Amino acid sequence: MNNNFVTALIAIAAAIILPFVTIVLPSMALSASLPQDKLGQYTHAAKHGDAKAQYELGLMYRQGVEVPQDYVAAVHWFTLAAEQGLAEAQYRLGSMYYYERGVVRADKVALKWFTLAAEQGDAKARNNLGTMYYYGKGVPRDFEAALKWLTLAAEQGLAGARSNLGYMYYYGKGVPQDFATALKWFTMAAEQGEVGAQSSLGAMYYIRKGVPQDYVQSYKWFDIAASSLGEKGTSEERVKATKGRERIAKDMTPTQIKRAQQLARDWEKKHK
């Protein structure tokens, strides 16, 4: 096996996962079973101190539903709800401070709200808190703390956290390097549609990290990642996955490639 090729494959996987843990973005969907006059009813309830209504009103302003999009107003209502202890609002408010939406970016403030939501069990907040500990944003860098919060989020089933946890085990960040455990978490995330994890699996099956070498499985996962829908990964990620697939194909027979492509299409049908 060409050493430059192996190095390139590892770089492909790392580049797709990096920057390590991405902050999980809030869903753009409003809560279910909304009243017909959302704005009027939520505004009335929010002004009377209803935390859930304050949160929903914040979502409406954040997303521009029935009102012009207004990040400042969203921050206002999220803050009121977050101060009453509503975990969803705390997570959203942390994201607003992290991404500088309606406020000046403030990592320490984002960390505060992510922490409060994470302590209440919010999986996305736990992932984001792990991210901040990993990078040392708003707090001294702490791999052990990052591992703790990412593990909790991953165990709750959050695909992004599972992929990020796989990264930590693959590179031995805050934990002894363990390719088998990395493979486990990448596989779980890949099955949930995480493009970075899918490409990481493609690389691991090729370079024999935590699993016997398997060209068919390697090609399959790169192929799935390359053809993923837009919401599952960026165009840059798909381009890198495509390059990985093309390089592996040079070492495969036509029969192997056909088999891998069929497995990829079967997976996509199952996960529609």
Secondary structure, 3 states (H helix, E strand, C coil): CCHHHHHHHHHHHHHHHCCCCCCCCCCCCCCCCCCCCHHHHHHHHHHCCCHHHHHHHHHHHHHCCCCCCCHHHHHHHHHHHHHCCCHHHHHHHHHHHHCCCCCCCCHHHHHHHHHHHHHCCCHHHHHHHHHHHHHCCCCCCCHHHHHHHHHHHHHCCCHHHHHHHHHHHHHCCCCCCCHHHHHHHHHHHHHCCCHHHHHHHHHHHHHCCCCCCCHHHHHHHHHHHHCCCHHHCCHHHHHHHHHHHHHHHCCCCHHHHHHHHHHHHHHHHHCC
